[in-house]
Amino acid sequence: MLYPLKFRPRLKARVWGGDALLSRKGAFLRRADKGRKIGESWDISCMKGDESVVSAGLLKGNNLRELVEVYMGDLTGEKLFDRFGEMFPLLVKTLDCRDRLSVQVHPGDALAAERHDSFGKTEMWYILSADEGASLYVGLRDGVTREEYLRAVSEGSLPSLLNRIDVARGDVLYIPAGTVHAIAGGVYMVEIQQSSDITYRIYDWDRTDDDGHPRELHTALAVDAIDFDSPRNYKIDYRSVANQAVPLVSSPCFTVNLIDVEGSAIRDREGDTFAIYVCVGGSGVLHAGGFSETMTEGESVLVPADLPQVEFEGCGRFLEAFVE
């Protein structure tokens, strides 16, 4: 019988990482990475070689790909299993961005399939904390052409063409595939994205890797992945309503809602689909199918499609993510 699933996080060393993930999720760190800067925690993943492993209950020790193979539509939803097969469609991460990330872009579905036999990578960010003055670079400034972009890349002046956005705790940003972006550092956040690890690095602030070598750039691959024609407001405005699902993102790739729980809230999901709940503030208890899971900030739970009703108790803020 399926139940709400928690997984062991998979922690990743990154040159731009810090120590926040070590203190919060370090018990799951591989011994070889202790003492290194940890930039990412892959909290729910079906990526090959990085499949999340169930941490408790009857299915403890099974990974997410195995669960999809066995439970199929009962886990993901019948239509989604027909569409995605054994590949779970979403990847949930926590990022500790102490230093600046590279300026990068991700391909959309068509280009990623053609080049890499992969999904594209559309993502959204929820800011858990940010240093004073922290910011992100998201999108090219209005009117920047392909020619201007290529000239800036060759001259090493690409950051001058990017939109810079100041951020604080609770901010939400939607980053469609094809959007040039970077994180300027001092940001701790949740990322919900398509199941893809395809990144084209365009500019890296003259940084070197652990061996002192410049990190690889992918400028030739990136130019055809960039969307030069769709300026947008990447920062999502929203107003919380206690105990109700407030829409944040609705796209063909995923839907994300915000639920602020004050006391108790019941969520009846429409459609035959799984849901991922990420606690982004406070704490609470999630009940579904006769099972319960306590959640604190930074924890994620996957609720299978055959458990469409979820009840929350406590005082906390949760993201709800699913694919329609």
C-alpha positions in Angstrom: 0.0 0.0 0.0 1.3 3.4 -0.9 1.6 6.2 1.7 3.1 9.7 1.9 6.8 9.3 1.1 9.9 10.9 2.5 13.3 10.4 0.9 16.9 10.7 1.9 18.4 13.9 0.4 21.4 13.5 -1.9 23.9 16.3 -1.2 26.1 17.8 -3.9 29.4 19.6 -3.5 29.6 22.8 -5.6 32.2 25.5 -5.9 29.6 28.2 -5.1 28.1 26.3 -2.1 28.3 26.9 1.6 27.7 25.2 4.9 23.9 25.6 5.5 23.0 22.3 4.0 25.8 20.6 6.1 24.1 21.8 9.3 20.6 21.0 8.1 21.0 17.8 6.1 24.6 16.7 6.8 23.7 13.4 8.3 23.0 12.2 4.7 26.3 13.4 3.3 28.8 11.0 1.7 32.0 10.7 3.7 34.0 11.8 0.7 32.3 15.2 0.6 32.6 16.1 4.2 34.4 19.4 4.6 33.5 20.5 1.0 31.2 23.3 0.1 27.7 21.8 -0.4 25.6 23.7 -2.9 22.6 21.4 -3.6 20.4 18.9 -1.9 18.4 16.8 -4.3 15.4 16.1 -2.2 13.1 14.2 -4.6 14.9 12.9 -7.7 14.4 10.2 -10.4 17.6 11.2 -12.3 19.7 8.2 -13.4 22.3 7.5 -10.7 20.7 10.0 -8.4 17.4 8.4 -7.6 16.0 9.3 -4.2 15.7 6.5 -1.6 12.7 6.2 0.7 13.7 6.9 4.3 10.9 5.3 6.3 8.0 2.9 6.3 7.4 -0.3 4.5 9.1 0.9 1.3 12.2 2.1 3.1 15.3 1.5 0.9 13.4 1.5 -2.4 14.3 4.3 -4.8 11.9 6.5 -6.7 12.4 4.8 -10.1 11.7 1.4 -8.6 8.5 2.7 -7.1 7.3 4.1 -10.4 8.1 0.8 -12.1 6.1 -1.1 -9.6 3.2 1.2 -8.7 2.9 3.0 -12.1 -0.3 5.1 -12.3 -1.1 4.6 -8.6 1.9 6.7 -7.8 2.1 9.2 -10.6 -1.4 9.1 -12.1 -2.5 7.0 -15.1 -2.2 9.7 -17.7 1.1 10.9 -16.4 2.5 7.3 -16.4 1.3 7.0 -20.0 3.1 10.3 -20.8 6.4 9.9 -18.8 6.7 6.2 -18.3 9.2 5.2 -15.6 10.7 8.7 -15.4 9.2 10.8 -12.6 8.7 14.3 -14.2 9.8 16.6 -11.4 13.1 17.2 -9.5 13.0 19.1 -6.2 16.2 20.7 -4.7 17.4 22.9 -1.9 20.2 25.3 -2.9 22.7 27.0 -0.7 24.2 29.7 -2.9 27.0 31.3 -0.9 28.9 32.5 -4.0 27.7 33.5 -7.4 26.5 30.8 -9.8 27.5 30.9 -13.4 25.4 32.7 -15.9 23.6 29.9 -17.7 20.6 28.8 -19.7 18.7 25.6 -20.0 17.2 24.2 -23.3 13.5 23.6 -23.8 12.0 20.2 -24.4 12.4 20.1 -28.2 16.1 21.1 -28.1 16.9 18.9 -25.1 15.3 15.9 -26.7 17.2 16.5 -30.0 20.6 17.0 -28.4 20.5 15.0 -25.1 17.4 12.7 -25.2 16.2 14.6 -22.2 13.5 16.8 -20.9 14.1 20.5 -21.0 14.6 22.4 -17.8 12.0 24.9 -16.8 12.2 25.8 -13.0 10.8 27.9 -10.3 12.4 29.3 -7.1 11.1 30.0 -3.6 13.5 32.1 -1.5 13.9 30.6 2.0 16.4 33.3 3.1 18.6 35.9 1.5 21.4 38.1 2.8 20.8 41.8 2.9 21.2 43.1 -0.7 21.1 39.6 -2.2 19.9 39.5 -5.8 19.4 37.3 -8.9 20.1 37.8 -12.6 17.1 36.7 -14.6 16.5 37.3 -18.3 18.1 39.6 -20.8 17.1 43.2 -20.7 14.3 44.2 -23.1 15.4 44.5 -26.7 18.7 42.7 -26.4 19.3 41.0 -29.8 21.2 37.8 -30.6 24.0 39.9 -32.1 24.3 42.1 -29.0 24.4 39.0 -26.8 27.1 37.3 -28.9 29.2 40.5 -28.8 28.9 40.7 -25.0 29.9 37.1 -24.6 33.0 37.6 -26.7 33.9 40.8 -24.8 33.2 39.2 -21.4 30.5 41.8 -20.6 27.4 39.6 -20.5 26.3 40.5 -17.0 25.7 44.1 -18.2 22.8 42.8 -20.4 21.0 40.9 -17.6 18.1 42.0 -15.4 19.1 42.2 -11.8 16.3 41.5 -9.2 16.7 42.0 -5.5 15.2 39.2 -3.4 14.1 38.5 0.1 12.5 35.6 2.0 9.2 34.5 0.5 9.9 35.7 -3.0 8.9 33.4 -5.9 10.4 33.4 -9.4 9.5 31.4 -12.5 12.3 30.6 -14.9 11.2 29.1 -18.2 13.6 27.2 -20.3 15.5 29.5 -22.6 15.9 32.2 -19.9 19.5 33.4 -19.2 20.0 33.5 -15.4 22.4 33.4 -12.5 22.2 33.7 -8.7 24.4 36.4 -7.3 25.1 34.7 -4.0 23.8 34.9 -0.4 20.6 33.0 -1.2 19.1 29.8 0.3 16.2 28.5 -1.7 13.9 25.7 -2.9 14.0 24.9 -6.6 11.2 22.9 -8.4 12.1 21.9 -11.9 11.6 19.4 -14.7 13.6 16.2 -14.3 16.7 17.4 -16.3 20.3 18.2 -15.5 21.1 20.0 -18.8 22.8 23.3 -18.2 24.7 25.5 -20.7 27.2 27.6 -18.8 27.9 30.9 -20.6 29.9 33.1 -18.2 31.6 32.1 -14.9 33.1 35.3 -13.4 36.6 34.1 -14.3 36.3 31.4 -11.7 38.4 28.2 -11.6 37.6 24.7 -10.3 39.2 22.9 -7.4 42.3 22.2 -9.6 42.7 25.8 -10.6 41.4 25.3 -14.2 38.7 27.6 -15.7 35.4 25.8 -15.7 34.0 24.7 -19.1 31.7 27.1 -21.0 29.1 26.1 -23.5 28.6 29.3 -25.5 28.1 27.6 -28.8 25.4 25.3 -27.5 23.7 28.0 -25.5 23.0 30.5 -28.2 20.3 28.4 -29.9 18.7 27.6 -26.5 18.1 31.3 -25.6 14.7 32.8 -26.0 15.4 36.4 -27.2 11.7 37.2 -27.9 9.8 36.8 -24.7 10.4 39.5 -22.1 8.3 38.8 -19.0 7.9 39.5 -15.3 9.9 36.6 -13.7 9.0 37.6 -10.1 5.6 36.2 -9.1 3.2 38.5 -7.1 0.9 36.7 -4.8 -1.2 37.2 -1.7 -1.5 34.5 0.9 -4.9 33.3 2.0 -5.0 31.1 5.2 -5.8 27.5 4.6 -6.4 27.9 0.9 -4.3 26.9 -2.2 -3.0 30.1 -3.8 -1.7 29.7 -7.4 1.9 30.6 -8.0 2.9 28.9 -11.3 0.7 27.2 -13.9 2.6 25.9 -16.9 2.7 22.8 -19.1 5.7 21.7 -17.2 4.3 21.9 -13.7 1.8 23.7 -11.4 2.8 25.1 -8.0 0.5 26.4 -5.3 1.1 28.0 -1.9 -0.8 26.8 1.2 -0.4 28.7 4.4 -1.8 26.5 7.2 -3.2 28.1 10.3 -4.6 25.3 12.5 -5.8 22.9 9.9 -6.5 22.7 6.2 -7.9 20.0 3.9 -6.7 19.8 0.3 -8.7 17.8 -2.2 -6.7 17.5 -5.4 -8.5 17.5 -8.7 -7.3 15.2 -11.4 -5.3 12.0 -11.3 -1.9 13.1 -10.3 0.7 12.9 -7.5 1.6 16.0 -5.4 4.8 17.1 -3.8 4.6 19.2 -0.6 7.6 21.2 0.5 7.6 23.0 3.8 9.0 26.5 3.3 8.2 27.9 6.8 7.0 26.8 10.2 6.0 23.2 10.6 3.0 20.9 10.4 1.7 17.4 10.2 0.5 16.0 6.8 -2.2 13.3 6.9 -3.1 11.2 3.9 -4.6 7.7 3.5 -4.4 7.0 7.3 -0.7 7.9 7.5 1.0 11.0 8.9 4.3 12.8 8.4 5.7 15.6 10.4 7.2 18.3 8.2 9.6 21.1 9.2 11.2 23.8 6.9 13.1 22.3 4.0 11.4 18.9 4.2 9.5 17.4 1.2 6.9 14.7 1.0 5.6 12.9 -2.1 1.9 12.0 -1.9 0.9 9.4 -4.5 -1.9 9.9 -6.9 -4.2 7.4 -5.3 -4.2 9.5 -2.1 -6.0 12.6 -3.4 -7.0 14.1 -0.1 -4.4 15.7 2.2 -5.0 17.3 5.6 -2.6 19.6 7.3 -2.3 20.5 11.0 0.0 23.1 12.5 1.3 26.5 11.6 3.4 26.3 8.4 3.8 27.3 4.8 3.8 24.7 2.1 4.4 24.5 -1.6 2.3 22.1 -3.6 3.7 20.9 -6.9 2.2 18.6 -9.5 1.9 18.0 -13.2 -1.5 18.1 -14.9 
